[in-house]
Amino acid sequence: MSAVLGFLGGYILPYILILSLLVFIHELGHYLAGRLSGIRVLAFSVGFGPELVGFTDGHGTRWKVSAIPLGGYVRFFGDADAASMPDGSAIADLSEAEKAQTLNGAKLWKRAVTVAAGPIANFLLAIVIFAVMFGTMGKPVSDPVVADLKQGSAAEAAGIERGDVLIALDGRRIETFDDVVRYITMRPEVPVTVTVRRGEQQLDFGIVPKRAINTDRFGNSMEVGQIGIITDQKASNFRIVELSPLQAVWEGIRQTGHIVTGTFDYIGNMFAGRMNADQLGGPVRVVQASGEMATLGIIALLNLAAVLSVSLGLLNLMPVPVLDGGHLVLYAIEAVRGRPMGQGAQEVAFRIGLAMILSLMVFATWNDISRLIG
C-alpha cells in the first residue's frame, strides 16, 4: 500500500499538476481569443471523458475537470466535437447572427487567431517560466575555453589544443560553453567547422562529432554528438550573471527558441537516420520525467514544465487535421480558394488526422514501455 501511495504522490501527482497547467494555459489561449472574436464557448475542459467536477459561468460556458488527464479542449458553439469539427447540419439551421458566433461561421482571420492562440499561449508560458527563473536566480555562464580533451576524441584528432577558445561553429558566433554543447549535441556524424582563437591566431578545424550515448542520473539515455572537449569552472570562468527584468525576458525568449530549434534538429536527424526515433516519448515518459524532476525540487520541475509547454505548442502546430496546425492549413487553403473545403472532404481529413495522432501516441507509448522493460 505504501508503495502505491509513493508512486501516486511521487509520479502521478507531479504529472497531473504539470499537464493540467499546460493544458489549462493552452485552452485558455483558445478561449480568450475566441471570446474576443465574438465566438461563443460551450465548454472548457481540462481532461477528457466524464466530468468529475465543474460549473457553468454567466456566459453559458461549462468549466470542468474531466476523468482522463491526457489533454483538454474548448468546445465552441457550432462544433460537432471536441476537435472543433463543424456540425454542418446544426449550423445550417442557425440565423446569420448565430452563425457569426460559431467558430466555423466567424471571419477567417478570427478563426485563425483563435486556433493559433493555444500554441502561442504555451510558448508564452515557457517564456514566463524561464524569465522568472533567470530573473530570480541569474544566468549561469561558462566561457567556451578548452580545459582538456578526451583521449582519442574528434577534437584531439583535428588539432584542437588546451587553452583554445571556441568563437564560432559553422560560422555562427558562440558566447558560452553551453552554446557549444547545444550545437554539437544535435549533430552526430555531421561535419562541423570549429573556429578557435589561439593566442593571436584564429584557426578553423573541420570536425565530425562522434555518436555517443549520454546517461543521466536516473539512467535515461540519449544519443548525442560529441567532439571530446572538456571544460571546468576555473578555465571557463564559471559565474552567475544577474539579469534585469528585460534581460530575463529576452533570455526566456532565447531559451524557448533553443528548444524549438533543438526539436527541429532532432526531427531532421531522425529522418536523416542520424538519431533513432526511439527517443520519442509519450505519456508514460512524461509521468516518469515528472516524478524524477520532482525529486530534484521545484526549479527542476518548473524547467520541465517549460520544456513540455514548448513541446505541446509545437505538437499542436503540426499540420495534421484535428490539431491546431491542421486547422490553420485548412484555413490557408480556404484563403487561397476563396471558399472552405467541402464538409465531406473536411470529415475525411479529420479522420485521417485522428488516425495519424493515435498512431503517433501508440508508437511513443511503445517506446516508453520498451525503455522501461529494456
C-alpha positions in Angstrom: 0.0 0.0 0.0 2.8 2.4 0.9 4.5 1.7 -2.5 1.2 2.5 -4.3 0.9 5.8 -2.4 4.5 6.6 -3.0 4.0 6.1 -6.8 0.9 8.2 -6.8 2.5 11.0 -4.8 5.9 10.8 -6.4 4.9 10.3 -10.1 1.2 10.7 -10.8 0.6 13.9 -8.8 3.5 15.9 -10.4 2.4 14.6 -13.8 -1.2 15.7 -13.3 -0.1 19.1 -11.9 2.2 19.8 -14.8 -0.1 18.6 -17.6 -3.1 20.3 -16.1 -1.2 23.6 -16.0 0.0 23.2 -19.7 -3.5 22.2 -20.9 -5.2 24.9 -19.0 -2.9 27.6 -20.4 -3.3 26.2 -24.0 -7.0 26.0 -23.8 -7.2 29.4 -22.1 -5.5 30.9 -25.2 -8.2 29.4 -27.4 -10.9 30.6 -25.0 -9.7 34.2 -24.7 -9.1 34.6 -28.4 -12.5 33.1 -29.2 -14.3 35.3 -26.7 -12.6 38.4 -28.0 -13.6 37.4 -31.5 -17.2 37.1 -30.6 -17.4 33.3 -30.7 -19.5 31.5 -28.1 -17.8 28.9 -25.9 -19.8 26.0 -24.8 -17.3 24.1 -22.7 -13.8 24.4 -21.3 -12.4 21.1 -20.1 -9.1 20.0 -18.6 -9.1 16.3 -19.3 -11.3 14.1 -21.5 -14.1 11.8 -20.8 -16.7 12.0 -18.0 -16.9 15.2 -16.0 -15.6 15.0 -12.4 -16.4 18.5 -11.3 -17.5 21.7 -13.0 -19.6 24.8 -13.1 -21.4 27.0 -15.7 -20.5 30.6 -15.8 -22.7 33.6 -16.7 -21.8 33.3 -20.4 -23.1 29.7 -20.6 -19.6 28.1 -20.7 -19.3 24.9 -18.8 -15.9 24.8 -17.0 -14.9 21.3 -15.9 -12.3 18.8 -14.9 -12.7 15.5 -16.7 -11.6 12.0 -15.8 -8.8 11.3 -18.3 -5.8 13.6 -17.7 -4.4 13.3 -21.2 -5.3 16.7 -22.6 -8.3 19.0 -22.8 -10.4 21.0 -25.1 -12.5 24.1 -25.7 -15.8 23.4 -27.5 -17.2 26.3 -29.4 -20.8 26.9 -30.5 -21.4 25.0 -33.7 -18.7 22.4 -33.1 -19.7 18.8 -33.6 -17.0 17.5 -31.2 -14.0 18.5 -29.0 -11.8 18.7 -32.1 -13.8 21.6 -33.4 -15.1 19.7 -36.4 -18.0 21.9 -37.6 -21.6 20.5 -37.2 -22.8 21.3 -40.7 -26.4 20.3 -40.2 -26.8 22.3 -37.0 -25.1 25.4 -38.3 -27.3 25.3 -41.4 -30.4 25.9 -39.2 -28.9 29.0 -37.4 -29.6 32.6 -38.2 -26.8 34.7 -39.7 -26.3 36.4 -36.3 -26.0 33.0 -34.7 -23.6 31.6 -37.3 -21.3 34.5 -36.7 -21.0 33.3 -33.1 -19.7 29.9 -34.2 -16.1 29.1 -34.9 -16.9 27.9 -38.4 -19.0 31.0 -39.1 -16.6 33.6 -37.9 -14.4 35.6 -40.2 -11.3 33.7 -41.5 -8.8 35.8 -39.6 -10.8 35.4 -36.3 -10.8 31.7 -36.7 -7.0 31.6 -37.5 -6.3 33.8 -34.4 -8.5 31.7 -32.2 -6.8 28.4 -33.3 -3.2 29.8 -33.2 -3.8 31.3 -29.7 -3.5 27.9 -28.0 0.1 27.1 -29.1 1.1 30.7 -28.7 -0.1 30.6 -25.1 2.2 27.6 -24.5 5.2 29.4 -25.9 4.4 32.4 -23.7 4.1 30.2 -20.6 7.6 28.8 -21.3 9.0 32.3 -21.8 7.4 33.4 -18.5 8.8 30.4 -16.6 12.3 30.8 -18.0 12.2 34.6 -17.4 11.2 34.2 -13.8 14.0 31.6 -13.3 16.6 33.8 -14.9 15.3 36.9 -13.1 15.4 35.4 -9.7 18.5 33.1 -9.9 20.5 34.8 -12.6 22.1 33.1 -15.7 24.9 30.6 -15.3 27.7 31.4 -17.8 30.8 29.5 -18.7 33.3 30.8 -21.4 33.9 28.3 -24.2 37.5 27.5 -23.2 39.1 24.1 -23.8 40.5 22.9 -20.4 41.2 19.4 -21.6 40.5 16.9 -24.4 39.3 13.3 -24.2 41.9 10.9 -25.4 41.1 9.7 -28.9 38.4 12.3 -29.4 37.4 14.0 -32.6 38.6 17.4 -31.3 42.0 16.0 -30.4 42.4 14.3 -33.8 41.5 17.5 -35.5 44.2 19.5 -33.7 42.3 21.4 -31.0 44.5 22.2 -28.1 44.2 23.0 -24.4 43.6 26.7 -23.9 41.9 27.2 -27.2 38.8 29.5 -27.1 36.0 28.5 -29.3 34.5 31.5 -31.0 32.3 30.1 -33.8 30.7 26.9 -35.1 29.9 26.7 -38.8 30.4 30.5 -38.9 27.9 31.1 -36.1 29.3 33.2 -33.2 29.2 31.5 -29.8 29.4 33.1 -26.4 29.3 30.3 -23.8 30.2 26.7 -23.4 26.5 25.9 -23.3 26.3 27.2 -26.9 28.9 24.6 -27.9 27.2 21.7 -26.2 23.8 22.7 -27.6 25.1 22.9 -31.2 27.3 19.8 -31.2 24.9 17.6 -29.3 22.4 17.7 -32.2 24.9 17.0 -34.9 26.2 13.4 -34.5 28.3 12.4 -37.6 27.6 15.8 -39.2 30.8 17.7 -40.2 31.2 21.0 -38.3 33.7 23.8 -38.8 35.0 24.8 -35.4 36.7 28.2 -35.2 39.0 28.9 -32.3 41.2 31.7 -31.0 44.7 30.5 -30.1 46.8 33.4 -28.9 46.7 36.0 -31.7 45.6 33.4 -34.3 42.1 32.5 -35.5 42.1 28.9 -36.7 39.4 26.7 -38.4 39.1 23.0 -37.9 36.8 20.5 -39.6 35.5 18.1 -37.1 32.9 15.3 -37.3 31.2 14.8 -33.9 31.1 11.2 -32.8 27.9 9.5 -31.9 27.7 8.8 -28.2 25.2 7.8 -25.5 24.6 10.2 -22.6 23.1 8.7 -19.5 21.6 10.9 -16.8 21.4 10.3 -13.0 18.2 8.4 -13.4 19.5 6.0 -16.0 17.8 7.7 -19.0 20.0 7.5 -22.1 20.1 9.7 -25.2 22.1 9.7 -28.4 24.2 12.8 -28.9 27.1 14.2 -30.8 30.4 14.7 -29.0 33.8 16.1 -30.0 35.5 15.4 -26.7 36.2 18.9 -25.4 36.2 19.2 -21.6 36.0 22.4 -19.6 36.0 23.2 -15.9 34.8 26.1 -13.7 38.3 27.6 -13.4 39.2 27.5 -17.1 35.8 28.7 -18.2 35.4 31.4 -15.5 32.1 30.0 -14.4 29.9 32.7 -12.9 26.3 33.6 -12.3 25.2 36.8 -14.1 22.4 38.8 -12.6 19.8 40.0 -15.2 17.4 42.9 -15.3 13.7 42.1 -15.9 14.0 42.9 -19.6 17.2 40.8 -19.9 15.5 37.9 -18.1 12.6 38.1 -20.6 15.0 38.1 -23.5 16.8 35.1 -22.1 13.4 33.4 -21.7 12.7 34.0 -25.3 16.1 32.7 -26.3 15.8 29.6 -24.2 12.3 28.9 -25.7 13.9 29.4 -29.2 16.7 26.9 -28.4 14.1 24.3 -27.5 12.2 24.9 -30.8 15.4 24.7 -32.9 16.6 21.7 -31.0 13.3 19.9 -31.6 13.6 20.6 -35.4 17.2 19.5 -35.3 16.2 16.2 -33.7 13.4 15.6 -36.2 15.8 16.3 -39.1 18.4 13.9 -37.6 15.7 11.3 -37.2 14.6 11.4 -40.8 18.3 11.5 -41.9 18.9 8.4 -39.9 21.5 10.0 -37.6 19.3 9.6 -34.5 16.8 6.9 -33.6 13.1 7.5 -33.3 13.0 5.5 -30.1 13.8 8.7 -28.2 10.3 10.0 -28.8 8.4 9.8 -25.6 4.7 9.5 -24.7 2.5 9.8 -21.6 4.4 7.2 -19.7 7.7 9.0 -20.3 6.1 12.3 -19.2 4.9 10.6 -16.0 8.4 9.2 -15.3 10.1 12.6 -16.1 7.7 14.4 -13.8 8.4 12.1 -10.9 12.2 12.3 -11.5 12.2 16.1 -11.7 10.0 16.4 -8.6 12.8 14.6 -6.6 15.2 17.4 -7.6 13.0 20.2 -6.4 10.6 22.9 -7.7 13.2 24.5 -10.1 13.8 21.3 -12.0 10.0 20.7 -12.1 9.4 24.2 -13.5 12.1 23.7 -16.1 10.4 20.5 -17.2 7.1 22.3 -17.3 8.6 25.0 -19.6 10.2 22.4 -21.9 6.9 20.4 -22.1 4.9 23.6 -22.8 7.1 24.3 -25.8 6.7 20.7 -26.9 2.9 20.9 -26.6 2.8 24.1 -28.6 4.9 22.6 -31.4 2.9 19.3 -31.4 -0.3 21.2 -31.8 1.2 23.2 -34.7 1.8 20.0 -36.7 -0.1 20.3 -40.0 -2.4 17.4 -39.1 -6.2 17.7 -39.1 -7.7 17.6 -35.5 -4.6 19.5 -34.3 -4.4 23.3 -34.4 -1.9 23.2 -37.2 -4.3 21.2 -39.3 -7.0 23.8 -38.8 -4.6 26.5 -39.9 -3.7 24.5 -43.0 -7.4 24.3 -43.9 -7.8 28.0 -43.3 -4.9 28.7 -45.6 -6.5 26.5 -48.3 -9.7 28.4 -47.8 -7.9 31.8 -48.1 -6.3 30.6 -51.4 -9.5 29.0 -52.8 -11.8 31.8 -51.6 -14.1 29.2 -50.0 -13.7 26.4 -47.4 -13.3 22.8 -48.3 -16.4 20.8 -48.6 -17.9 19.2 -45.5 -17.2 15.7 -46.8 -13.5 16.5 -47.5 -13.1 18.0 -44.1 -14.5 14.9 -42.4 -12.1 12.7 -44.3 -9.2 14.9 -43.4 -10.2 14.8 -39.7 -10.4 11.0 -39.7 -7.0 10.7 -41.3 -5.6 13.2 -38.8 -7.1 11.3 -35.9 -5.6 8.1 -37.2 -2.2 9.7 -37.5 -2.3 11.1 -34.0 -3.4 7.8 -32.5 -0.6 6.0 -34.4 1.9 8.5 -33.0 0.6 8.0 -29.5 0.8 4.2 -29.8 4.4 4.5 -31.2 5.5 6.9 -28.4 3.9 4.7 -25.7 5.6 1.6 -27.2 8.9 3.5 -26.9 8.1 4.3 -23.3 7.3 0.7 -22.4 10.3 -0.6 -24.3 12.5 1.8 -22.4 11.1 0.7 -19.0 11.5 -3.0 -19.6 14.7 -2.8 -21.7 
